[in-house]
């Protein structure tokens, strides 16, 4: 059974509606001026007539939800920001939300870490991931530190090869970089699902896939293992791989370019370990001290 409002109740609702219309108008006008737009420019961007906008900003007339949605979209705001009760908070929230939507996956992960650090840390469990270019010492240090802390050691490329039944070089030759990245993402998800305590070493190019690298940042305590370009090259050659230099006098220049292009991504890691000019045991001790000091795992190394 429907009930009609009494006169006092109806008057109160009318006042609330009028106040809401004025509030929306004021917020639209403030947002338009913040963008340094004329009313005609907002009209062209939103498809709402200048006359309608003038009425809206003056708090006169009742604009439809559809037209208000057009105006909000043109201003780069969700319609809730114009209708919400707390104008200042609504504007700030809308601005942050808009920036978050435009950010890449790794930046979003970093934002969530800052806003909810305890939850973010819990998601990482006792997983440690070493990132960086080949030759920095990820595999060597990863195996050693995993042994020190009683953790499993996993090389992601080995997991990819096991799943594909062929070496990484053949995977790329057969399926291309896109196929390899798909396998990389799947292997990473498997490690996350199956292991809460592990040290993982990933390929240097994992930063090239935003979504995959974002999962690394959110589900692992990440450590960027770095060294100088010269040592990167020398360590790769010491492993018996002469390809970086063979017939390629520009190899060092290319390596420096790769380092520069990926540096911003690597810097998003939680920690950085510089192995330049250090013997393996010194870097091992430094890495172990870092992990123990910040209680990234609950192990008690002897």
C-alpha positions in Angstrom: 0.0 0.0 0.0 1.4 3.4 -1.0 1.5 6.2 1.5 1.5 9.9 0.7 3.8 12.3 2.4 2.4 14.8 4.8 2.8 18.4 3.9 5.8 19.0 6.3 7.5 15.9 5.0 6.9 16.9 1.4 8.2 20.4 2.1 11.4 18.9 3.6 11.9 16.7 0.6 11.5 19.6 -1.7 14.1 21.6 0.2 16.5 18.7 0.1 16.0 18.4 -3.7 16.5 22.1 -4.2 19.7 22.0 -2.1 21.0 19.1 -4.1 20.3 20.9 -7.4 22.2 23.9 -6.1 25.0 21.8 -4.9 25.4 20.0 -8.2 25.4 23.3 -10.0 28.1 24.7 -7.8 30.3 21.7 -8.3 29.8 21.8 -12.0 30.7 25.5 -12.1 33.8 24.9 -9.9 35.0 22.0 -12.0 34.5 24.0 -15.2 36.5 26.9 -13.9 39.2 24.6 -12.6 39.6 23.5 -16.1 39.6 27.1 -17.3 36.7 26.3 -19.7 33.9 28.6 -20.8 30.4 27.4 -20.5 30.3 27.1 -24.3 33.4 24.9 -24.3 31.9 22.6 -21.7 28.8 22.5 -23.9 30.8 21.4 -26.9 32.6 18.7 -24.9 29.5 17.3 -23.2 26.8 17.8 -25.9 24.6 19.7 -23.3 23.3 23.1 -24.5 24.8 26.3 -23.0 21.3 27.3 -21.8 20.8 24.0 -19.9 24.3 24.4 -18.4 23.5 28.0 -17.3 20.4 26.7 -15.6 22.3 23.9 -14.0 25.0 26.1 -12.6 22.5 28.6 -11.3 20.7 25.8 -9.4 17.6 26.3 -11.5 15.7 23.5 -13.2 16.2 19.7 -12.8 18.7 18.2 -15.2 18.2 14.6 -16.2 20.6 11.9 -15.0 21.6 11.2 -18.6 22.6 14.8 -19.2 24.4 15.0 -15.9 26.3 11.9 -16.8 27.5 13.6 -20.0 28.6 16.7 -18.1 30.4 14.6 -15.5 32.2 12.6 -18.2 33.3 15.8 -20.0 34.7 17.1 -16.7 36.5 13.8 -16.1 34.6 13.0 -12.9 32.2 10.2 -11.9 28.7 11.4 -11.5 28.9 10.5 -7.8 31.4 13.2 -7.3 28.7 15.8 -8.3 26.0 14.2 -6.2 27.9 13.1 -3.1 27.3 14.8 0.2 30.9 15.7 1.0 32.0 17.9 -1.9 35.6 18.2 -1.0 36.1 14.5 -0.2 34.1 13.6 -3.3 36.3 15.8 -5.5 39.5 14.4 -4.0 38.3 10.9 -4.2 37.2 11.4 -7.8 40.6 12.9 -8.8 42.5 10.0 -7.1 40.1 7.4 -8.7 40.7 9.0 -12.2 44.5 8.9 -11.7 44.3 5.3 -10.5 42.3 4.3 -13.5 44.9 5.8 -15.8 47.9 4.3 -14.0 49.7 1.2 -15.1 49.3 -2.0 -13.2 52.6 -1.6 -11.3 51.7 1.9 -10.1 48.3 0.6 -8.9 50.1 -2.1 -7.0 52.3 0.5 -5.3 49.3 2.7 -4.4 47.6 -0.3 -2.8 50.8 -1.1 -0.8 50.9 2.5 0.5 47.2 2.6 1.4 47.0 -0.8 3.0 50.5 -2.0 3.9 49.5 -4.8 6.3 47.2 -6.5 3.8 49.7 -6.0 1.1 52.4 -7.6 3.2 50.1 -10.5 4.1 49.5 -11.1 0.4 53.3 -11.6 -0.1 53.4 -14.3 2.5 57.1 -15.5 2.7 57.8 -15.2 -1.0 60.9 -13.4 -2.1 61.5 -12.5 -5.8 64.8 -11.3 -7.2 64.5 -9.1 -10.2 67.0 -7.5 -12.5 69.0 -8.1 -15.7 70.8 -11.3 -16.4 74.3 -11.4 -14.9 73.3 -9.4 -11.7 73.5 -12.6 -9.6 69.9 -13.5 -9.2 70.2 -17.2 -9.7 73.4 -17.7 -7.7 72.3 -15.6 -4.8 68.7 -16.9 -4.9 69.9 -20.5 -4.5 72.3 -19.6 -1.7 69.9 -17.5 0.3 67.1 -20.1 -0.1 69.4 -22.7 1.4 70.4 -20.3 4.2 66.7 -19.6 5.1 65.3 -23.1 4.5 63.2 -22.0 1.5 62.5 -23.5 -1.8 64.4 -21.9 -4.8 62.6 -21.5 -8.1 63.9 -20.2 -11.4 60.9 -19.0 -13.4 62.5 -19.8 -16.7 63.0 -23.4 -15.6 59.3 -23.6 -14.7 58.4 -22.2 -18.1 60.6 -24.8 -19.9 59.2 -27.6 -17.8 55.6 -26.6 -18.7 56.4 -26.1 -22.4 58.7 -29.1 -22.7 61.4 -27.1 -24.5 64.1 -24.5 -23.9 63.2 -20.8 -23.7 65.0 -20.1 -27.0 62.8 -22.6 -28.8 59.7 -21.2 -27.1 60.4 -17.8 -28.4 61.4 -19.1 -31.9 58.2 -21.1 -32.1 55.6 -18.9 -30.3 57.3 -15.5 -30.3 57.5 -13.1 -27.4 53.8 -13.0 -26.8 53.6 -16.8 -26.5 56.5 -16.7 -24.1 54.9 -14.0 -22.0 51.7 -16.0 -21.7 53.7 -19.0 -20.4 55.6 -16.7 -18.1 52.4 -15.4 -16.6 50.9 -18.9 -16.2 54.1 -20.2 -14.5 54.2 -17.2 -12.1 50.6 -17.8 -11.1 51.4 -21.4 -10.4 54.3 -20.5 -8.2 52.0 -18.1 -6.2 49.3 -20.7 -5.9 51.6 -23.5 -4.8 54.2 -21.8 -2.7 54.0 -19.4 0.3 57.6 -19.8 1.2 60.1 -19.6 -1.6 62.8 -17.5 -3.3 62.0 -16.9 -7.0 64.4 -15.6 -9.7 62.7 -14.1 -12.7 63.9 -13.1 -16.2 65.0 -9.6 -16.7 62.3 -8.9 -19.2 59.4 -9.7 -16.9 59.0 -5.9 -16.4 57.9 -5.7 -20.1 54.4 -7.1 -19.2 52.6 -4.7 -16.8 50.1 -7.2 -15.5 52.6 -9.9 -14.8 55.1 -7.5 -13.1 52.3 -6.1 -11.0 51.6 -9.6 -9.7 55.3 -9.9 -8.9 55.1 -6.6 -6.9 51.9 -7.5 -5.0 52.6 -11.2 -4.2 56.4 -11.2 -3.5 58.8 -9.2 -1.4 60.8 -7.9 -4.3 64.6 -7.2 -4.4 66.3 -5.6 -7.4 69.7 -7.2 -7.8 71.9 -4.9 -9.8 75.5 -4.4 -10.9 77.4 -2.3 -13.4 76.9 -2.8 -17.1 80.5 -4.1 -17.4 79.9 -6.7 -14.7 76.6 -7.8 -16.2 78.4 -8.5 -19.5 81.4 -10.2 -17.9 79.3 -12.5 -15.7 77.2 -13.6 -18.7 80.4 -14.4 -20.6 81.8 -16.2 -17.5 78.7 -18.5 -17.7 80.0 -19.6 -21.1 77.6 -17.5 -23.2 79.6 -15.5 -25.7 76.5 -14.3 -27.7 76.4 -10.8 -26.1 79.8 -9.9 -27.6 80.2 -12.2 -30.6 80.1 -10.2 -33.8 78.4 -7.3 -32.0 80.7 -4.4 -31.2 77.6 -2.4 -30.1 76.7 -4.9 -27.4 77.8 -2.8 -24.5 75.9 0.2 -25.8 72.8 -1.9 -26.2 73.1 -3.3 -22.7 73.3 0.2 -21.2 70.2 1.2 -23.2 68.3 -1.8 -21.9 69.4 -1.0 -18.3 68.2 2.6 -18.8 64.9 1.6 -20.3 64.1 -0.8 -17.5 65.5 1.1 -14.6 62.2 2.9 -13.6 60.4 -0.5 -13.5 63.1 -2.2 -11.4 63.1 0.7 -9.0 59.5 -0.2 -8.1 60.9 -3.3 -6.2 60.8 -3.1 -2.4 64.6 -3.3 -2.0 67.8 -2.9 -4.0 70.9 -5.0 -3.6 74.0 -3.7 -5.5 76.5 -6.5 -6.2 79.0 -4.4 -8.1 82.6 -5.3 -7.2 81.6 -7.6 -4.4 82.4 -11.3 -4.0 79.4 -13.6 -3.9 79.7 -14.3 -0.2 79.6 -10.6 0.6 76.4 -10.1 -1.4 75.0 -13.3 0.1 75.5 -12.0 3.6 74.1 -8.6 2.7 71.0 -10.1 1.2 70.6 -12.4 4.1 70.9 -9.5 6.6 68.3 -7.5 4.6 65.8 -10.3 4.7 66.2 -11.1 8.3 66.2 -7.5 9.5 62.9 -6.8 7.8 61.4 -10.1 8.8 60.5 -11.1 5.3 60.5 -14.7 6.4 60.0 -16.4 9.7 63.0 -18.7 9.3 65.8 -18.6 11.9 69.0 -19.0 9.9 71.8 -20.7 11.8 
